[in-house]
Amino acid sequence: MKRRLFLHVGLPKTGSTSMQKWFLDNRDALMARGLCYPTDPPLHNYKQGYTVTALRRRDLAPIRAALAQDRAPDVLLSNEGMSNHFHDFPATALKAFRALTADRDVRVIGFYRDPDRWLRSYHRQAVLNPRNSASELWGTAQDASEIRSHYRIRRLLDHDRLAAEMAEGFGARAIDMLDFDRTDAFARMLDLMGLGA
């Protein structure tokens, strides 16, 4: 049986940071259940931001290092940038990712929210984030109604299409998009990973 690779991809503003802190705080318990949450040096970042940087730069060495830890049969990689910046990943980087993970059963898990509530939250972050090269929306002066028509927002709000594109891009056997507003959303994610609540 293939070892599994779970990709928790966000969306942004669906509790990803809280979940990542939970994964870190419960890392030993996850390891005991056969799931590795890579964070050790040189990876450091519990939010695993290296996943997004590696894919954007077409240098998968950090992802290769995370998968090589091999302390448990299965691995969980988690960063909301995997959905937020999915369309920024070059096709060659995604092809290399699929080759790197061909020996694993890849499953993508994402969350979505009510579009209006999600957009208000995302807009707040876009206003607060300083301008940088990661996204032209960071440091925006536009209001929420204006950025709704931005191509990044339209792509993130088209959940079905985004899910299909991520499944193909990451070479996933399955993709699950869960309703973040349900009270059992995180428990459902743990169930999908075979961990139970």
Disulfide bonds with the S-S distance in Angstrom:
none
